[in-house]
Amino acid sequence: MTLKTSIRSILYQAEKRMQKVRFSSMPAPQLDWPILMGISFPKSGTHLLDQILLGFSRVAPFSKRLHSFYAEYEGESGAKRTPQQALTWLDSLRPADVASAHLFARPEAVQRVSSPAFVPYFIFRDPRDVVVSHVFYVTEMEARHVHHEYYQSLPDFNARLKVSILGRPDSDAEFPDIAARFAPYLGWLERPEVLSIHFEDLILDRAAALTRILQHFLARAPLPASRELILEALETSINPQKSPTFRSGRTGEWKKHFNDEHKRIFKDAAGDLLVKLGYEKNHDW
């Protein structure tokens, strides 16, 4: 265990104890406090959902700041983690934890996350905005990213955007096209235990989206606080400036960056995905 990991573990345990004392008069649900799990497709509002779920710490004994994160790929090397690593991470979580993950919907992971031990959410975003955000993130915001040097070597934004759409089939670090990157997450959409959230709803109709998030939570773990108080806690927990990868938080940004070629190759690669996710009715856009 590294010093950083050791310190984080000590802080985590201290925080859990403080939260337990703070809410000692609040009875735990019949099946104990659930684990709040925010699953996200990369560049789809991971930190926004994190902040909202951490807002439950204001009204119940959940973690206030520290939370656990898992990704299927190691950021700096691009190495793909094994299915067992994902299961080991899931099994390490405890009641009243707040966790988030870029987690594939493999059968074993789905079985665990769909159990009463979890209250799970899955957030995703228009894949066209995802590929635009990915270009900015890899090129300008994360110098340690496995594809950073390659993106910087490309002549312009248009060339980088093509790579974010089509992937790098010749790269040692696995990076397929946008539809293939999303495919391992599609299983979450089929699980009634997992609340699916469009990132755009949190931007364009936040009140309704937060109400859905709260209702999903209350179905598993009733709280004595009023719905108004809980919704206020979730709303006030949102602070985009504290997100290390926040850039604009807007929707429909792809329209500023896609040229005719980008539209054509995206339709070829992922036109059906847009329809499946509800962002388009057909390929005529």
Secondary structure as UniProt FT lines:
FT   HELIX           3..22
FT   TURN            23..25
FT   TURN            30..31
FT   STRAND          35..40
FT   TURN            42..43
FT   HELIX           46..54
FT   HELIX           55..58
FT   STRAND          68..71
FT   TURN            75..77
FT   HELIX           83..92
FT   TURN            95..96
FT   STRAND          98..102
FT   HELIX           107..113
FT   TURN            116..117
FT   STRAND          118..124
FT   HELIX           127..136
FT   HELIX           137..141
FT   TURN            143..144
FT   TURN            146..147
FT   HELIX           148..153
FT   HELIX           157..166
FT   TURN            169..170
FT   HELIX           178..182
FT   HELIX           183..190
FT   TURN            192..193
FT   STRAND          195..198
FT   HELIX           199..204
FT   HELIX           206..218
FT   TURN            219..220
FT   HELIX           227..236
FT   HELIX           240..242
FT   TURN            244..245
FT   HELIX           254..257
FT   HELIX           260..277
//
